Every structure is written in structure tokens, then in C-alpha cells.
Amino acid sequence: MNSLYIVLIVFILYYLGYRFYANLIVKLWNVNPEEITPAHRFNDGIDYVPAKHWTVLFGHHFASIAGAGPIIGPVIAAALWGWLPALIWLVLGSIFLGGVHDFSALIASLKHEGKSISYVAESTLGYKSKMIFATFLWLSLILVVAVFAAVAGKTLAAKPEIVLPTFGIVVVALIVGLMMYKFKVNQLTATLLGIVLLFILIIAGYYYPIKVKPFHIGSLLISPKNFWITILLIYAYFASIIPVNILLQPRDYLSTFVLFFGLFLGYLGLVVSHPQIQAPAFVTWNSSQGWLWPMLCVIIACGAISGFHSLVASGTTAKQLSSMKDAKRIGYGAMILESVLAVLALLSVVAGLKWSGRGSLVYPQLLAEKGWIITFGEGFGQIVLPFIKVGLGSLIAITILKTFIMTTLDSATRITRYLTEE
């Protein structure tokens, strides 16, 4: 099947969902666009800070929810059960479940002083329920931070070309944040400077990779992966206590442009080359990971519906929303865009790679031997091959992935701090 037909169909469905179904949910919540948000009522200059523009907050929210999930899930699920079940779940799940969930979590938090979902649970179910829920969330977030730090550390060790853009964006974000909030520089000017610096870092990383070799501290052997994990956890701690509008918000905002660039390249590649989908639409009901249902919904969470999004919506986003009229754009819209990313990841591997045969670009074989990160990178590289040389396309894909793992890591650490304080 021609992948371009898939793109056209899903984009029409996403538009209809955002245009009509999202408006129905807004009416059900009785959202008052004139209501003063917690960001203005409790502005403390640290956590409660109104975003300069809704696009800045959209960038933060989207970058925080779009970690590795919308990429890893479709890449694995299509190999297990086929691309059609994965595609149906991504599109219908995001429109009717994920978008509603994220938007509702944001509104519920806004109506409870911008506090976390555990605080909302206390006001509706009681103190004991709050403590049980908060403890579960806290432990889950510790696991999220640990897993994302491990994945990011492994990626930095395996792909030294992404070290410069990964950590360089922190410095760029600090510059942009200070320009917009302290020195009152025009948002467009600050954004353009940040984007230029960011893409200079990506190019510099390609030509000047930073490779760490194993070393000893006394008798202790430190591997490159463990070295980067340690650095990332130290960074995440400081990112969780620095005022949100100085680092977290502009960093995530700039990271979104990396994704937009990747989305543009990926879908442009699909439009230009419109490759045929080579993987089967359906593989089996019972895979090595279990039955199609419910395991498909477990493997693909981000991109369809994910409980972690409610923690971001109520943890950081609700504290920065400047106007209630922007809640739909950010809560529902970011979920739809994440699903757009997930569909691109799906098409990259089922249309960009072969399903059988010989060579290094056979989808099931590559996934089994190299893992999902390399599989996605190779598939994306093949999709954009008409206008980007071999190797660079894969690097862009992995840079996108790494950027969003980092944004989720620091946001999850900050939300963990909020829960600890509550």
C-alpha cells in the first residue's frame, strides 16, 4: 500500500477530531476563557509563571510528554502484530481517549489551583486516597526518571555525535529564557537566535563527536553509559529547582523546533518518495509479547493515551498557562501532535525498511539485533534519503529522540519534586 494514502487519511481524521470532537469536550467542561489562571493568581517567579505566549507553553508541554514512547511503541508493535492495528489504535486512541484525557487533566488541575492530580484526588476522594495515589505516582516517577536516564546515557555513549546538541541546548535555552523574561527581548528575535544556535550545535556534533572512554576511579570501572547517566541525573536535579521560565520552559520550547524540523523532513520524504509499505498489515493475534488485546494498548501508550501526560498537565503546564482559551490548543492539540509523531515513526519502519530478504535494512532482523533506537534511525534515514545523505538522516532521527528523552527526564524530575512537597 502507498504510504502517502495513509498520511492523507490520518491527517484528515486528526483535523476532524481537533475541530469538532475537542470542541465538544471544551463545552462539557464548561471552560470560561475569561477565568484567571493559577499562573497569574499564584505567580511566584519559580513554579507559577505565566508563559510569555501560548506557543512557548505548547513547546514545553509537548516536549515533556513526547519522550521515547511515541517512537518505541509503534516500532515494536508493528513488528509484533502488524502496522494496521497499531495505526488504528494511534489515530482513534489519540482522538477519542488521549486528547480527552490530557485536556481533562489540565482543566481539573486549573480548577484546583494548578496542583497535581494527587491533590485533585484528595479534594474528591479524601486524604487517604491522596496519599495512596501520591505514593504510587512518586514511585512511578522515580522509575520513569531512572529508565529515561538509562536510555539517554546509553544513546549518548553509542552516538557521540549527539553529545554537543544534547548539552549545548541547555546553554542556548538559558540565553533564550533570560532574553525573553529578564531583558524583555522580542520573542521572535530570541526564538530565531535559539534555533540558529541549536542547528549549529547539531552540525557541530556531526563533525566533532565527543566520545568518552571507560576509565577508573580507584578500583571502580566507570563505563561511558554510567558516566553519562551520572551527568544527566546531576543536570536533572538542577533543572528541577531553577525557575521554570529560565531553563525548562525555553529549553522545551526550542526542543519543539527540533521535532518540527524532523516531522517536516519525515513527512516531506513520504510525500516526495511515497514508498510502498512493505510490512504486513496484520501479523498475528498472539505474539511473543502476548495477545493483540490488551498488549497493543500497553506497548503503544504515548501516541494514543498515556497516564504520564496527566502528571505533566497538572504538574508543570497548569502552573504556566496564561489564558484558559489556550487550554484546548495545549491539552488536546499536543496529544494530537504526539500521535502525528507516532504515525511517522510507524511509517518510517514499515515503509522505509524491508520486511524480508537480505541486507542490513530488514525490519524484524534489525529490531532484534540492534534495538528500536537504531531501527527507527535507519528507517527515518531511508525515508528522507531523497534529499539527505545516508547517515545524516539517521543522526537527525536519533537527535530528535534524544532531545525528547531529555525534556521528559527534567520535567519528570521537577514533577517528582512537586509531589514530594505536596
Long-range contacts (C-beta under 8 A, 24 or more apart in sequence): 1-276, 1-277, 1-281, 2-274, 2-276, 2-277, 3-270, 3-274, 3-275, 3-276, 3-277, 3-347, 3-350, 3-351, 4-270, 4-271, 4-274, 6-87, 6-277, 6-343, 6-347, 7-267, 7-270, 7-271, 7-343, 7-347, 10-87, 10-91, 10-340, 10-343, 11-340, 13-91, 13-95, 14-91, 14-94, 14-95, 14-336, 14-339, 14-340, 17-94, 17-95, 17-96, 17-99, 17-336, 18-99, 18-332, 18-333, 18-336, 21-95, 21-96, 21-99, 22-99, 22-103, 22-328, 22-332, 22-333, 23-328, 25-99, 25-100, 25-103, 25-104, 25-332, 26-103, 26-327, 26-328, 29-103, 29-104, 29-107, 31-107, 31-324, 31-327, 31-328, 32-324, 33-323, 33-324, 33-325, 34-324, 35-324, 37-110, 37-114, 37-318, 37-321, 37-322, 37-323, 37-324, 38-110, 38-113, 38-114, 38-318, 38-319, 38-321, 39-114, 39-318, 39-319, 39-320, 39-321, 39-322, 40-322, 41-113, 42-113, 42-114, 42-319, 45-243, 46-243, 46-244, 47-244, 47-316, 47-319, 47-418, 48-114, 48-319, 48-320, 49-243, 49-244, 49-245, 49-249, 49-319, 49-320, 50-320, 50-321, 50-322, 51-245, 51-249, 51-320, 51-321, 51-322, 52-180, 52-181, 52-187, 52-245, 53-187, 54-322, 54-323, 54-326, 54-329, 54-330, 55-253, 56-180, 56-187, 56-249, 56-250, 56-253, 57-249, 57-317, 57-320, 57-321, 57-322, 57-326, 57-330, 58-256, 58-326, 58-329, 58-330, 58-333, 58-334, 59-249, 59-252, 59-253, 59-254, 59-255, 59-256, 59-257, 60-248, 60-249, 60-252, 60-253, 60-316, 60-317, 60-320, 60-411, 61-252, 61-312, 61-313, 61-316, 61-317, 61-330, 61-331, 61-334, 62-252, 62-256, 62-259, 62-334, 62-337, 62-338, 63-251, 63-252, 63-253, 63-255, 63-256, 63-259, 63-403, 63-404, 63-407, 63-408, 63-411, 64-252, 64-312, 64-316, 64-317, 64-407, 64-408, 64-411, 65-102, 65-302, 65-306, 65-308, 65-309, 65-312, 65-334, 65-335, 65-338, 65-408, 66-259, 66-302, 66-334, 66-337, 66-338, 66-341, 66-404, 66-407, 66-408, 67-148, 67-302, 67-404, 67-405, 67-407, 67-408, 67-409, 68-148, 68-151, 68-401, 68-404, 68-405, 68-408, 69-301, 69-302, 69-303, 69-306, 69-308, 70-302, 70-303, 70-338, 70-339, 70-341, 70-342, 70-345, 71-341, 71-342, 71-345, 71-372, 71-376, 71-401, 72-372, 72-376, 73-299, 73-300, 73-301, 73-302, 73-303, 73-342, 74-300, 74-303, 74-342, 74-343, 74-345, 74-346, 74-349, 75-345, 75-346, 75-349, 75-367, 75-372, 75-375, 75-376, 75-379, 76-289, 76-299, 76-367, 76-372, 77-296, 77-299, 77-300, 78-279, 78-346, 78-349, 78-350, 79-279, 79-283, 79-349, 79-363, 79-364, 79-367, 80-283, 80-284, 80-287, 80-288, 80-289, 80-295, 80-299, 81-282, 81-283, 81-284, 81-285, 81-287, 81-292, 81-296, 82-279, 82-280, 82-281, 82-282, 82-283, 82-284, 83-277, 83-279, 83-280, 83-281, 83-346, 83-350, 84-281, 84-282, 85-282, 85-292, 85-296, 86-296, 86-300, 86-346, 87-343, 87-346, 89-296, 89-297, 89-300, 89-304, 90-300, 90-303, 90-304, 90-339, 90-342, 90-343, 90-346, 91-339, 91-343, 93-297, 93-300, 93-303, 93-304, 93-305, 93-339, 94-303, 94-304, 94-305, 94-335, 94-336, 94-338, 94-339, 95-336, 97-304, 97-305, 98-303, 98-304, 98-305, 98-306, 98-309, 98-335, 98-338, 98-339, 99-331, 99-332, 99-335, 99-336, 100-332, 101-305, 101-307, 101-309, 101-310, 101-335, 102-309, 102-310, 102-313, 102-331, 102-332, 102-334, 102-335, 103-327, 103-328, 103-331, 103-332, 103-335, 104-331, 105-309, 105-310, 105-313, 105-314, 105-331, 106-313, 106-314, 106-317, 106-318, 106-321, 106-327, 106-330, 106-331, 107-327, 107-331, 108-314, 109-313, 109-314, 109-318, 110-318, 110-321, 110-324, 110-327, 114-314, 114-318, 114-319, 115-314, 115-318, 115-422, 116-311, 116-314, 116-315, 116-415, 116-418, 116-419, 116-422, 117-310, 117-311, 117-314, 118-419, 118-422, 119-422, 120-314, 134-419, 134-422, 137-311, 137-419, 138-416, 138-419, 138-420, 141-311, 141-412, 141-415, 141-416, 141-419, 142-416, 144-308, 144-408, 144-412, 145-233, 145-236, 145-409, 145-412, 145-413, 145-416, 148-405, 148-408, 148-409, 148-412, 149-229, 149-232, 149-233, 149-236, 149-409, 150-225, 150-229, 151-405, 152-228, 152-229, 152-232, 152-402, 152-405, 152-406, 152-409, 153-225, 153-226, 153-227, 153-228, 153-229, 153-232, 154-225, 155-373, 155-398, 155-401, 155-402, 155-405, 156-224, 156-225, 156-228, 156-402, 157-212, 157-223, 157-224, 157-225, 157-227, 157-228, 158-373, 159-395, 159-398, 159-402, 160-209, 160-210, 160-211, 160-212, 161-205, 161-206, 161-209, 161-395, 162-205, 162-395, 162-398, 162-399, 162-402, 163-205, 163-209, 163-210, 164-201, 164-202, 164-204, 164-205, 164-208, 164-209, 164-210, 165-198, 165-201, 165-202, 165-204, 165-205, 165-399, 165-403, 166-402, 166-403, 166-406, 167-235, 168-197, 168-198, 168-201, 168-204, 168-205, 169-198, 169-201, 169-251, 169-254, 169-255, 169-403, 170-235, 170-247, 170-251, 172-197, 172-198, 172-201, 172-254, 173-247, 173-250, 173-251, 173-253, 173-254, 174-246, 174-247, 174-250, 176-250, 176-253, 176-254, 177-245, 177-246, 177-247, 177-249, 177-250, 177-251, 178-246, 180-245, 180-250, 181-245, 181-246, 191-253, 191-254, 191-257, 194-250, 194-254, 194-257, 195-254, 195-257, 198-254, 198-257, 198-258, 199-261, 202-258, 202-396, 202-399, 205-399, 206-392, 206-395, 232-406, 232-409, 235-410, 236-409, 236-410, 236-413, 237-413, 239-410, 239-413, 239-414, 240-410, 240-413, 240-414, 240-416, 240-417, 241-417, 244-316, 244-319, 244-320, 244-414, 245-320, 248-316, 248-410, 248-411, 248-414, 249-320, 251-407, 251-410, 252-407, 252-411, 255-403, 255-404, 255-406, 255-407, 258-399, 258-400, 258-403, 259-341, 259-400, 259-403, 259-404, 261-396, 262-380, 262-396, 262-397, 262-400, 263-340, 263-341, 263-344, 265-384, 265-388, 265-393, 265-396, 266-344, 266-347, 266-348, 266-380, 266-383, 266-384, 267-344, 268-384, 268-387, 269-383, 269-384, 269-385, 269-386, 269-387, 270-344, 270-347, 270-351, 270-383, 272-386, 272-387, 273-383, 273-385, 273-386, 275-351, 275-352, 275-382, 275-383, 276-351, 277-347, 277-350, 277-351, 278-350, 278-351, 278-353, 278-354, 278-355, 278-363, 279-349, 279-350, 279-351, 279-353, 279-355, 279-363, 280-355, 300-342, 302-338, 302-342, 303-338, 303-339, 303-341, 303-342, 303-343, 304-339, 304-342, 308-412, 309-335, 311-412, 311-415, 312-411, 312-415, 315-411, 315-414, 315-415, 315-418, 315-419, 316-411, 316-414, 316-415, 316-418, 345-376, 345-380, 347-383, 348-376, 348-379, 348-380, 348-382, 348-383, 348-397, 349-375, 349-376, 349-379, 351-379, 351-383, 352-378, 352-379, 352-380, 352-381, 352-382, 352-383, 353-378, 353-379, 353-382, 373-398, 373-401, 376-401, 377-401
